[in-house]
Each structure stands twice: as structure tokens, then as C-alpha cells.
Amino acid sequence: MSIPTRPFGAAGFELPVLGLGAMDTPHSPEAEATVRAALDAGIRFIDTARDYEGSEYLLGSVLRERPAADVFLASKTFRRTAASAQYDIDRSRQVLGRETVDLYQLHDVSTPEAWAQVMAPGGALEGLRDAVDRGAIRHIGISTHSLEVARLAIDSGAFAAIMLEYSAFYPESLPVLEHAADRGLAVIVMRPLGGSGRTSTIRGRIARGEAGPLTPANLLRYVLTCPAVSVVIPGARYPDRIRANIEAVEAFVPMSPAEMRELEQAAAALYD
Ligand SMILES: NC(=O)c1ccc[n+]([C@@H]2O[C@H](COP(=O)([O-])OP(=O)(O)OC[C@H]3O[C@@H](n4cnc5c(N)ncnc54)[C@H](OP(=O)(O)O)[C@@H]3O)[C@@H](O)[C@H]2O)c1
């Protein structure tokens, strides 16, 4: 078995649909083992950011052991001006040990003010475009927690990829994901399991035999049922999580609308 692949938007290549969100991975005694388990299992998309403490450093040190690894690295900058974004890009390249970072994203552009800043003359988007021209990054993306900003970003034509939250806990992104895919953007889904607080509660319920349909495997299945999704990036700090998520994705069958509604209801009732 291998992880199914999907097109990365209109970029002209495919990637395994299961990636790794490496935001919290460094905060674990099994951090390096987790990254190695992901690479060994065929995960190719790994998401990090300048602002994820220790994450680029962790990835850089594991990837230096494996210079031939075929990995698609995505990082991000919170900086809002061209010059400071360029500075972040060069720090990422140095720490990750890469001449070129495959995808560089404007991080958490979630207010109209932040959107105006990054798009202004001298703003961060300009810095990312210059970085493409000098071969420092390959593709430009954006991450946002605002569906309003997401629509502006999609319609701007400036981005090859967009990262959005989508899950049974947060189904309202669906039309925006579909719009992004229609416009040829790659759609990267963050927080597909609802985030670490909820998953910890879910793990407790599973241990007590009380989970019902609300399992990590079903939450991943829910997200992948949307064909607009290019890559899903559950966070993980332990190799066992990677193995469980691989198993879930390899066994993927789309959910029926009734199953999706049932999971949304179970998600909404998690803390009842
Ligand atoms: N751009 C942004 O503004 C932004 C914001 C948030 C997140 N993100 C990206 O999205 C990624 C994922 O988000 P997230 O980590 O917040 O939320 P998430 O992926 O929904 O949930 C992560 C949690 O799920 C647990 N988990 C993963 N697989 C599991 C399994 N098979 N069984 C049981 N538990 C499992 C992890 O546990 P352990 O940690 O204990 O292994 C972790 O606590 C981040 O790493 C980051 O790359 C981006």
C-alpha cells in the first residue's frame, strides 16, 4: 500500500495526500523519530514556519542525515514587509539546509489590515516574488484563519496554494476550499483533527471506549472526502500517530453525506 496522491493545485505535479504538520513536533522526546517515521512511510509534504519554535531546526537536522530524501518543504513568514520576509526566507534556507524552499507562505494573514500590509508596495508578497526570481523559493502560498481574507487571496491570482482550517469541527470552510480548487490553487488543510486540545479529549474517550464515530481516522476521512483538498497536515509528536494516520489514509473511502453530518454532530457535542 502507499499513500494516495492528489494534484498540487495547477502546479503540474502530485503529492501524497497525507502530509505532516510539524508545528508541535519539536516539543516531544520522540521528535526526530517522528520525522523519520514520516519520511519512512512515504510522507513528502512537511509544513513548518519560522515562528514554530525549533521546527525548522528539527527538520533541517533530520534532513541533513538524508540528503537524497524527496521531500516538499513548506515554511512561512509572519513578517509583513518585503525586506523582512526576504530575511526570514534566507534564515529558513539556512536552518533547513535547502538552496530552495519548495513553498513559502505568508503566515496567518487573517485581518483586512494584515492583508493590506502584505499586498501593499514593499509588502511581504513582493519579497516572496523576488525570492522566486532569485531561486530561494519555488511557490508562493498564504495561510489564513479568515474566510473573507481567503476569498481575497484566491481571487487575487497571487498564490499557488492556500492553507485553511477544515474539519468536522469547522465545516464552514468547504465552499472556500472548493472555490480555491476551482481557481487552480493547491488546498492545504490545517488542524484537520480539530487541534491538540480536542484530540487529547478524544484519545481519553477512546481509551474509555466512549468515542463513537469521533476518531482521528474518521476525522481524516471527513477532510479527504472533499476532492478540493490537496494535502492534509495533521500535527504529530509521536511515530505511532504517523503510523495510525497512514493506515487511515491508505484505507480511505469517501464518507456519505449522512456520515459527514453524523460526524459534525458528534464533533459539536464533544464537550456536552
Ligand atoms: N498557518 C497557521 O496559522 C496554522 C495554525 C495552526 C496549525 N497549522 C498547521 O496545521 C498543523 C496541524 O494543526 P494542529 O497540530 O494544531 O491540529 P491537528 O492536526 O488537528 O491536531 C493535532 C493533534 O492531533 C494529535 N494526533 C495526530 N494524529 C493522531 C492520531 N492518529 N491519534 C490520536 N491523536 C492524534 C496530535 O497528538 P500529538 O501531538 O500528541 O502527537 C496533536 O495533539 C500544524 O502542525 C501546522 O503545520 C497552521
The ligand as an ORCA input file, in Angstrom:
! r2SCAN-3c Opt
* xyz 0 1
  N      -0.967     28.616      9.471
  C      -1.469     28.640     10.664
  O      -1.832     29.715     11.174
  C      -1.608     27.329     11.396
  C      -2.294     27.272     12.608
  C      -2.416     26.050     13.215
  C      -1.866     24.932     12.609
  N      -1.210     24.998     11.433
  C      -0.608     23.805     10.787
  O      -1.510     22.715     10.870
  C      -0.850     21.605     11.509
  C      -1.840     20.775     12.283
  O      -2.538     21.558     13.221
  P      -2.650     21.177     14.776
  O      -1.479     20.341     15.162
  O      -2.907     22.443     15.504
  O      -4.013     20.347     14.851
  P      -4.462     18.870     14.383
  O      -3.595     18.353     13.322
  O      -5.912     18.950     14.130
  O      -4.278     18.026     15.715
  C      -3.007     17.698     16.214
  C      -3.208     16.820     17.431
  O      -3.696     15.544     16.984
  C      -2.992     14.527     17.636
  N      -2.971     13.364     16.729
  C      -2.467     13.306     15.458
  N      -2.682     12.086     14.921
  C      -3.328     11.362     15.870
  C      -3.813     10.031     15.929
  N      -3.708      9.193     14.887
  N      -4.417      9.603     17.065
  C      -4.541     10.422     18.130
  N      -4.128     11.706     18.148
  C      -3.510     12.167     17.023
  C      -1.624     15.093     17.917
  O      -1.106     14.450     19.053
  P       0.458     14.517     19.469
  O       0.918     15.925     19.254
  O       0.428     14.110     20.907
  O       1.172     13.525     18.590
  C      -1.928     16.560     18.206
  O      -2.216     16.758     19.575
  C       0.226     22.271     12.378
  O       1.274     21.363     12.722
  C       0.689     23.374     11.469
  O       1.586     22.850     10.498
  C      -1.087     26.177     10.816
*
